[in-house]
């Protein structure tokens, strides 16, 4: 029996393959959707194993950082458009 630790990598690899195949018209959107669902389920299992609260805190921190970056980039674009 495989260790559950190896399954996330397998699911993510399957999503990667599906995305590449869709780009080359070798599979459809439903195949990609199926693989996305598998990866999300696996990520939820990992979050439960590592602590949902800790994972959510890290997500919140990264989203706040992204928000700051996007606001900064938007401000820079506005300034460039004024010149």
Secondary structure, DSSP 8 states (H G I E B T S, - for coil): ---HHHHHHHHHHHHHHHHHHHHTTSS-HHHHHHHHHHHHHHHHHHHHHH-HHHHHHHHHHHHHHHHHHHHHHHHHHHHHHH-
